[in-house]
Amino acid sequence: MSADVEIDCRDLPCPRPIIELAKALPDVPVGGLLAVVARDPAARHDVPAWCRLRGQEYVGEELADDGAPRYVVRRLG
């Protein structure tokens, strides 16, 4: 799935992927997609939870080209 912005958090420990997600979201147009690539196992739960808390849409999880988990978020506002 193509994203407007993709951030590489492969080597960042918890909670850094969520911090980077929050910092990058303003760079995404409303309705656009942001992908977070993170190997941190907590990101699988943290990204959807962050979306619920912040009123954003969690689109889902897929794999990056290297097999790392890639979490996709749609900016709603």
C-alpha positions in Angstrom: 0.0 0.0 0.0 1.4 3.4 -1.0 1.8 5.9 1.8 2.2 9.7 1.6 4.9 9.5 4.3 6.8 6.5 5.6 9.0 6.6 8.7 11.7 4.1 9.4 11.7 3.1 13.1 13.2 -0.4 12.5 15.9 0.1 15.2 14.0 2.2 17.7 12.9 0.8 21.0 9.5 1.4 22.6 8.1 4.1 22.8 10.1 5.8 20.1 8.0 4.5 17.1 4.9 6.2 18.6 6.8 9.4 19.3 8.0 9.4 15.7 4.5 8.7 14.4 3.1 11.6 16.4 5.9 13.9 15.1 5.4 12.9 11.4 1.6 13.0 11.3 1.4 16.8 10.6 3.4 16.2 7.4 0.6 14.0 6.1 -2.4 15.6 4.3 -5.8 14.9 5.9 -7.0 11.7 4.3 -3.5 10.6 3.5 -1.5 7.6 4.7 1.4 7.4 7.1 3.4 4.1 7.3 5.5 3.3 10.3 8.1 0.5 9.8 9.1 -0.8 13.2 10.5 -4.1 14.5 9.6 -3.3 18.1 7.0 -5.9 19.1 5.1 -3.4 21.2 4.3 -1.3 18.0 1.8 -4.0 16.9 -0.4 -3.0 19.9 0.8 0.6 20.4 0.0 2.0 16.9 -3.7 0.9 16.9 -4.1 2.1 20.5 -2.5 5.5 19.6 -4.9 5.8 16.7 -7.9 5.2 18.9 -6.7 7.7 21.5 -5.9 10.4 18.9 -8.9 9.9 16.6 -7.0 8.6 13.6 -7.7 5.5 11.5 -5.6 2.4 11.9 -5.6 0.9 8.3 -3.6 -2.2 9.2 -0.4 -4.1 9.2 1.7 -5.3 6.2 5.3 -6.2 5.6 8.0 -3.8 4.3 10.2 -5.1 1.5 12.7 -6.5 4.0 10.0 -8.3 6.0 9.8 -5.8 8.8 6.3 -5.0 10.1 4.8 -1.9 8.5 1.8 -0.2 10.2 -0.4 2.1 8.2 -2.4 5.0 9.6 -4.8 7.3 7.8 -4.8 10.9 9.0 -8.4 12.0 9.8 -7.8 15.5 11.1 
